[in-house]
Amino acid sequence: MVSVKQVIVGFISLIGIAILALFLATGWYIVDESEQAALITFGKVEEQVTEPGLHFKLPWPIQRAEILSRQTYSLRVGYEQSQDGEVANYTDEAKMITGDENILLADLVVQWRITNPEQYLFNTDDPERVLFNATSASLRGVIGSSRIDDALTDQRPEIEAKVRDYLIELIERYQIGITVMDVKLQNVELPNDEVRRAFTAVTDAREERLTKINEANKYRNQRVNEAEGEKDAVISRAEGTKTERIERARGDASKFEALYREYQNNPDVTRQRLVLETLERVLPNTEIYIMDSGNNDTVKYLPIRPLEGRTPAPQPAQEGSAN
């Protein structure tokens, strides 16, 4: 018969074999290069393992290892993707109203990564759903404060940057163990063809208006440059005239000073000279006569101008010259 002692020893042996089998089955785990692990002891994260390779732990249910990927995930918001990567159809999240009360469709892609396994596993039941809602709220907030022209034209990079900043701020506040790597605004479109045609007409009119304004500014700048050139020319001529008059005044002053010195030396001669020069200047073509009237009734005068213009008569040859 089997004794009680043998039964106890057999039972203990079975327990040991079970523990050994449990350790061999659950006492080790492998972390790949693209993975990370959270070592959980009785429901609490004790360690975050990022080194790839074979790792050992206490058997279940004492410890368990939760393997998480370190790759970058993509989250689509506002559209469903077809097999060829194109937008199949827009979802309700893509429909939103701009700040100037226009309706448009907007969608984007969020690239994210798990950076805190403990927060990712225990702070929320569905971290990806929280990220989706936060992304939709950020996009609606930015589009709701923007004009439709900005969203459809050249302000899309600024809108994209604002969505990224708001989303990063929300995710850091929620503490769900996720880090947003990038936000890509995919498409921003008008809801139907009629609205697109109307918006295209408005855009063309705005571009034509800008063209007219640019042409007017060009013409204005041209005329301003011409006026500036003419002004500079007038100023240059005025400066030349001023310099000429100053130099002339200086010459007249020097001439007057020289004349005054001559007058101080010989007042009578200088006075007569000035009278004659003045008469010559005032009456340049007047005949001049020297008159001598004595007690006789006949006035004797000598015409000076005709005498000045008369050529002297040739002198006769002297007698006794060479025959």
Secondary structure as UniProt FT lines:
FT   HELIX           4..26
FT   STRAND          28..31
FT   TURN            33..34
FT   STRAND          35..41
FT   TURN            42..43
FT   STRAND          44..49
FT   STRAND          53..56
FT   TURN            60..62
FT   STRAND          63..69
FT   STRAND          73..77
FT   STRAND          79..81
FT   TURN            83..84
FT   STRAND          87..90
FT   HELIX           92..94
FT   STRAND          95..97
FT   TURN            99..100
FT   STRAND          103..114
FT   HELIX           117..122
FT   HELIX           127..144
FT   HELIX           148..152
FT   TURN            153..155
FT   HELIX           156..174
FT   STRAND          178..189
FT   HELIX           193..265
FT   HELIX           267..282
FT   TURN            284..285
FT   STRAND          289..292
FT   STRAND          300..303
FT   HELIX           304..309
FT   TURN            319..320
//
